[in-house]
C-alpha cells in the first residue's frame, strides 16, 4: 500500500489567495483526520471524518477553513482567503475504525507558507 | 476538556534508558497513545494503552494508569536513530475532545 498520500508537499502563496490541500487515505480506512502543526500550538486536530461524514469539526479555526470528503478515497482542506498565520504543516491521517489497532497513519504533510 | 503535559526536552546517551512522562487532565477518554516524529517527518504510531499497566513492544514500553492520570514511554538501549520528538495523545469521548496530542518531548541521544 502506498500509505496516505497528500498533495502538494509544499505550497507558497500570497495572503488572500485560496489554498486547497488534498488527501488520499489508505484504501479500506474509514476514518480521516486533518491536523495542523506549528511550533507555537503543536499538533492540533482540525476535523475528523468517519465514513465520509464530519464527526468533529471543533478544531476548524474559523469560516475561512472548510473540509470535504466526497468519497472514501479523497478529501480536501480549503483555506479562503489565506493569511500568514495559516502557515504551518498540515497532516492528513487515516485509520480503520473498529479494527484492533488504534493506530493513525499519517501522510507526509503539506508545508504551507503564506506570505 | 483535555490537557496533556510532557517535558519539553530529554537528553540521554546511546545504550541508556529514558522515560518520557505524560500527565493529563481529562473528563473522560478511551486510552493513551504514543507517537514518534523525526524532524521533517510525519508522526508514526508507537503504542496504545487502553487498560492500566505496561505494554512492551521491543525496545519501547508504554505504561498507563487511568486513576493516576499518568502515563510514560520507556525507551531502552537507546540508539542515535531514536532522536526525535515523542507525543502522547488521548482520544476523548466527547465532541471537541477527539484525538488531543500533548506538546511533545524532544529526545536527543548523544554518542
Interface residues (C-beta under 8 A of the other chain):
Chain A: X33 X42 X43 X44 X45 X48 X55 X56 X58 X59 X91 X93 X101 X102 X103 X104 X105 X106 X107 X108 X109
Chain B: X31 X33 X41 X42 X43 X44 X45 X48 X50 X87 X91 X95 X96 X98 X99 X100 X101 X102 X103 X104
